[in-house]
Amino acid sequence: MDGRGAGRPPPDAGSIGRVGAAGDDAAMESFFSLLQKNVLDRRTWATREELRIAIVS
């Protein structure tokens, strides 16, 4: 064994968060759900710049 890849999870390993991060995950999922519903699903965007402005305004 030559040690290459030592300390790295296998490519198919799921993410492992910190203890107590479930609330953080839920808040982010809620944020992205609302972003999808209130901005992304309302219309199509001609440019990424238009979408960026819609997200931050």
N, C-alpha and C positions, 0 to 999 in steps of 0.2 A: 504494500500500500504506500503510495507516494504523497498522500495528504492533499492532493488537489480536490478542491471543493469542500474541504473540511470546514465545518461550522455553518455550511449553507443548507437550507432546507431543500428537500427534493423538489423538482419543478412542479409536481402536482400537489404539493402541500398547500393547505388552505391558510388564510391569514390568521394569525394568533394575536389578538389585541391584549391590552393591559386589563387588569382587574378593574372593574368599575367603568369601563369604556362603553358599556351597553347604552347608557344615556346619551353619550356623545354620538354613537352610531344612530340612535333613534332620531336625535335632533337633526343630524345631517340628512338622513333619509327623508324626514319631513320637509326640510328646506328644499331638497331637490324635487320632491313630489310637487310642492307648491310652485316651484319655478317651471316645471314641466307644464302644469295645468294653467298657470296664469300668464306665461310668456311664450313658451315654445310651441304649445298646441294651438295658439290663437291665430297664427298666420304663417306664411312662408317668408323667409328672409332672403333678399337678393345677395347680401354680402354678410360676411362675419362681422364687419364693423357695425352694420345696422343691428344685428343681434346683440353685440356687446353693449351698444348704447341702450337697447331695450332692457337688458338685464340690469344695468347699473342705474337706470333712471326710474 
